[in-house]
């Protein structure tokens, strides 16, 4: 299940990448060409540069996590104080648990609104061994759903990061990368086919649009949901009385089975620019 700073069930949705985070593409009409870093070597491609930057950011994030030692120190003082208060009868376990729940909900909400924290899907299964995928006749439905499932956001797994095939959004680590049109970076725009299908994340393999009421009101009869347009905020931005205007999109949950037990992962609607 997706986590924020590996402590919450919520993960922040990601808007399409900001323009200043996009790597510039060299102008084909430019008279000057990029010089190799070493004589005789070809310059790195944009994707090679991105992969190297991704590795650097992963190292940076790992070092940032080293600060948890200070957090643990603060936590130890907090627990010690709580134990003393309980021993002296000033608070009860029930009062503490209730207040902890309320404060935790407030903090998660603040983190979600600000896009803080590193999101990872906590699923250690090998995605290539996953056998719970559902066959959907997408080719007969794309003209209705417009590939809306490829506009949902979710956090990648450690396996995805180490493998490097699935790209993540540098502005919101480690949410899957979306382009400016709101679609997943790996989707071929004309056919809506996944260009890394064999290496797609386990979240994609486990997803079942038949149960997603944001997309289908009646899957069997091919009736789309009245909420489908909410997954295309850029198109509906100009509509009058936009019900989602001015507030962040809600977090949505996808349920899949794992060893006959329900496991919940977060998949969130896209956020307009």
C-alpha positions as CSV (number, residue, x, y, z in Angstrom):
1,X,0.0,0.0,0.0
2,X,1.2,3.5,-0.8
3,X,2.8,5.4,2.0
4,X,3.9,9.0,2.7
5,X,7.2,9.0,4.4
6,X,6.5,5.3,5.0
7,X,4.1,6.0,7.8
8,X,0.7,6.7,6.3
9,X,-1.8,5.0,4.0
10,X,-2.1,8.1,1.8
11,X,0.1,9.2,-1.1
12,X,0.0,12.6,-2.8
13,X,-1.2,12.8,-6.4
14,X,1.1,14.2,-8.9
15,X,0.3,16.9,-11.4
16,X,1.9,16.8,-14.9
17,X,5.6,17.8,-14.5
18,X,6.4,21.5,-14.2
19,X,7.9,23.1,-17.3
20,X,11.0,24.1,-15.4
21,X,11.6,20.5,-14.5
22,X,11.4,19.3,-18.1
23,X,14.8,18.7,-19.8
24,X,15.1,21.0,-22.8
25,X,15.3,19.4,-26.3
26,X,18.0,20.8,-28.5
27,X,16.8,22.9,-31.4
28,X,17.4,21.0,-34.7
29,X,18.1,24.4,-36.4
30,X,20.9,25.3,-34.0
31,X,24.3,25.8,-35.6
32,X,26.1,24.5,-32.5
33,X,25.9,20.8,-31.6
34,X,26.5,19.4,-28.1
35,X,30.1,18.4,-27.7
36,X,31.0,15.0,-26.3
37,X,32.2,15.1,-22.7
38,X,35.2,12.9,-23.7
39,X,36.7,13.1,-27.1
40,X,35.5,10.2,-29.3
41,X,32.4,9.6,-27.2
42,X,28.8,10.3,-28.2
43,X,26.8,12.8,-26.1
44,X,24.3,11.2,-23.8
45,X,20.7,11.1,-24.9
46,X,17.9,12.9,-22.9
47,X,16.7,9.6,-21.4
48,X,20.3,8.6,-20.4
49,X,20.7,11.9,-18.7
50,X,17.4,11.5,-17.0
51,X,18.4,8.0,-15.8
52,X,21.6,9.4,-14.3
53,X,19.8,12.2,-12.6
54,X,17.3,9.6,-11.2
55,X,20.1,7.6,-9.7
56,X,21.5,10.8,-8.1
57,X,18.1,11.8,-6.7
58,X,17.6,8.3,-5.3
59,X,20.9,8.7,-3.4
60,X,19.9,12.1,-2.2
61,X,16.6,10.8,-0.9
62,X,18.4,7.9,0.9
63,X,20.7,10.4,2.6
64,X,17.7,12.5,3.6
65,X,16.2,9.5,5.3
66,X,19.2,9.3,7.5
67,X,17.7,12.2,9.4
68,X,15.2,9.7,10.9
69,X,17.7,9.3,13.7
70,X,16.8,12.7,15.0
71,X,13.2,11.9,14.6
72,X,13.7,8.8,16.7
73,X,15.4,10.8,19.4
74,X,12.4,13.2,19.5
75,X,10.0,10.2,19.6
76,X,11.9,8.6,22.5
77,X,11.5,11.8,24.6
78,X,7.8,12.0,23.6
79,X,7.1,8.4,24.6
80,X,9.0,8.9,27.9
81,X,6.8,11.9,28.7
82,X,3.7,10.0,27.8
83,X,4.6,7.1,30.1
84,X,5.3,9.4,33.0
85,X,1.9,11.2,32.5
86,X,0.1,7.8,32.4
87,X,2.0,6.5,35.4
88,X,0.8,9.5,37.4
89,X,-2.8,9.1,36.3
90,X,-2.9,12.4,34.4
91,X,-4.0,10.8,31.1
92,X,-5.5,7.4,30.0
93,X,-4.6,5.1,27.2
94,X,-8.0,5.7,25.6
95,X,-7.7,9.4,25.7
96,X,-4.2,9.2,24.2
97,X,-5.2,6.9,21.4
98,X,-8.2,9.1,20.4
99,X,-6.1,12.3,20.4
100,X,-3.3,10.5,18.5
101,X,-5.8,9.4,15.8
102,X,-7.2,13.0,15.3
103,X,-3.8,14.6,15.2
104,X,-2.5,11.9,12.8
105,X,-5.4,12.6,10.4
106,X,-4.7,16.4,10.5
107,X,-1.0,15.8,9.7
108,X,-1.7,13.4,6.9
109,X,-4.1,15.9,5.4
110,X,-1.5,18.7,5.6
111,X,1.2,16.5,4.0
112,X,-1.1,15.5,1.2
113,X,-2.1,19.1,0.4
114,X,1.5,20.2,0.3
115,X,2.8,17.2,-1.6
116,X,5.4,16.5,1.1
117,X,7.2,13.3,1.7
118,X,8.4,10.4,-0.5
119,X,5.7,8.0,-1.7
120,X,6.4,4.3,-2.3
121,X,4.1,1.4,-2.9
122,X,5.0,-1.1,-0.1
123,X,4.7,-4.3,-2.2
124,X,7.7,-6.7,-2.2
125,X,6.2,-9.2,-4.7
126,X,8.0,-9.7,-8.0
127,X,5.8,-8.0,-10.6
128,X,6.8,-10.5,-13.2
129,X,5.4,-13.3,-11.1
130,X,2.1,-11.6,-10.5
131,X,-0.8,-13.7,-11.7
132,X,-3.8,-11.6,-10.7
133,X,-4.1,-9.5,-13.9
134,X,-7.6,-9.1,-15.4
135,X,-8.1,-9.3,-19.2
136,X,-10.1,-6.3,-20.4
137,X,-11.2,-5.8,-24.0
138,X,-9.7,-2.3,-24.1
139,X,-9.7,-2.1,-27.9
140,X,-13.5,-2.2,-27.8
141,X,-13.8,0.4,-25.1
142,X,-11.1,3.1,-25.7
143,X,-13.5,5.2,-27.7
144,X,-15.6,5.4,-24.6
145,X,-13.2,5.6,-21.7
146,X,-10.3,7.3,-23.6
147,X,-7.8,5.3,-21.6
148,X,-8.7,7.1,-18.4
149,X,-6.9,4.5,-16.3
150,X,-3.6,5.8,-17.8
151,X,-4.3,9.2,-16.2
152,X,-4.3,7.9,-12.6
153,X,-1.4,8.5,-10.3
154,X,0.3,6.0,-8.0
155,X,3.6,5.4,-6.3
156,X,6.1,3.0,-7.7
157,X,7.7,0.1,-5.9
158,X,11.4,-0.4,-5.0
159,X,11.5,-3.0,-7.8
160,X,10.4,-0.4,-10.3
161,X,13.0,2.1,-9.1
162,X,15.9,-0.3,-9.1
163,X,14.9,-1.7,-12.5
164,X,14.7,1.8,-14.1
165,X,12.2,1.0,-16.8
166,X,9.3,2.9,-15.3
167,X,10.0,6.7,-15.0
168,X,8.9,8.7,-12.0
169,X,8.1,12.3,-11.5
170,X,11.1,14.2,-10.1
171,X,8.7,16.8,-8.5
172,X,6.9,14.1,-6.5
173,X,9.1,11.1,-5.8
174,X,8.3,8.3,-6.5
175,X,5.0,8.8,-8.3
176,X,4.7,7.6,-11.8
177,X,5.6,10.2,-14.4
178,X,2.9,11.9,-16.4
179,X,3.3,14.3,-19.3
180,X,1.7,17.6,-19.8
181,X,-1.4,16.1,-21.4
182,X,-2.1,14.2,-18.2
183,X,-1.4,10.8,-19.6
184,X,1.3,8.4,-18.3
185,X,4.6,9.1,-19.9
186,X,4.7,5.5,-21.2
187,X,1.4,5.5,-23.1
188,X,1.5,5.7,-26.9
189,X,-0.9,8.5,-27.6
190,X,-2.7,7.3,-30.7
191,X,-3.4,3.7,-29.6
192,X,-3.2,4.2,-25.8
193,X,-1.0,1.1,-25.6
194,X,1.6,0.9,-22.9
195,X,5.1,1.1,-24.4
196,X,6.6,-0.8,-21.4
197,X,3.8,-3.3,-21.0
198,X,6.0,-6.2,-20.1
199,X,7.7,-4.1,-17.4
200,X,4.7,-2.2,-16.2
201,X,4.3,-1.7,-12.4
202,X,2.4,-4.2,-10.2
203,X,-0.3,-1.6,-9.6
204,X,-1.1,-1.5,-13.3
205,X,-1.1,-5.3,-13.4
206,X,-3.5,-5.5,-10.4
207,X,-5.8,-2.7,-11.5
208,X,-9.4,-3.7,-12.5
209,X,-11.4,-0.9,-14.2
210,X,-14.5,-3.0,-14.0
211,X,-14.8,-2.0,-10.3
212,X,-13.8,1.6,-10.8
213,X,-17.0,3.8,-10.6
214,X,-15.0,6.8,-11.8
215,X,-14.8,5.2,-15.2
216,X,-17.7,2.8,-15.6
217,X,-21.3,3.2,-14.4
218,X,-22.1,-0.1,-16.1
219,X,-19.1,-2.0,-17.3
220,X,-21.0,-4.9,-19.0
221,X,-23.2,-2.5,-21.0
222,X,-20.4,-0.1,-21.7
223,X,-21.9,2.9,-19.9
224,X,-19.3,5.3,-18.8
225,X,-19.5,7.0,-15.4
226,X,-20.8,10.5,-15.1
227,X,-17.6,11.3,-13.2
228,X,-15.4,10.3,-16.1
229,X,-14.7,13.9,-17.2
230,X,-13.2,14.6,-13.8
231,X,-10.2,12.5,-14.9
232,X,-9.7,15.0,-17.7
233,X,-9.5,18.3,-15.8
234,X,-7.6,20.1,-18.5
235,X,-10.6,19.6,-20.9
236,X,-13.2,20.6,-18.3
237,X,-11.3,23.6,-16.9
238,X,-13.2,26.0,-19.1
239,X,-16.6,24.6,-18.2
240,X,-18.9,26.8,-16.0
241,X,-19.5,25.8,-12.4
242,X,-16.7,23.3,-12.4
243,X,-17.3,21.4,-9.1
244,X,-13.6,20.5,-8.7
245,X,-12.3,24.0,-9.3
246,X,-10.4,25.6,-6.4
247,X,-9.8,22.5,-4.3
248,X,-7.5,19.5,-4.6
249,X,-8.7,16.2,-6.1
250,X,-9.8,13.5,-3.7
251,X,-7.7,10.5,-3.0
252,X,-9.1,7.3,-4.5
253,X,-8.4,3.8,-3.5
254,X,-7.9,0.7,-5.6
255,X,-8.6,-2.7,-3.9
256,X,-6.9,-5.9,-5.1
257,X,-6.5,-9.4,-3.7
258,X,-3.3,-10.7,-2.1
259,X,-3.4,-14.2,-0.8
260,X,-7.2,-14.0,-0.4
261,X,-6.8,-10.8,1.8
262,X,-7.7,-7.4,0.6
263,X,-4.8,-5.0,0.0
264,X,-5.5,-1.4,-0.6
265,X,-3.3,0.8,-2.8
266,X,-3.8,4.5,-3.6
267,X,-4.5,5.6,-7.1
268,X,-5.4,9.2,-7.4
269,X,-7.1,11.3,-10.1
270,X,-4.9,13.7,-12.0
271,X,-4.6,17.3,-10.8
272,X,-5.0,20.1,-13.3
273,X,-2.2,22.6,-13.8
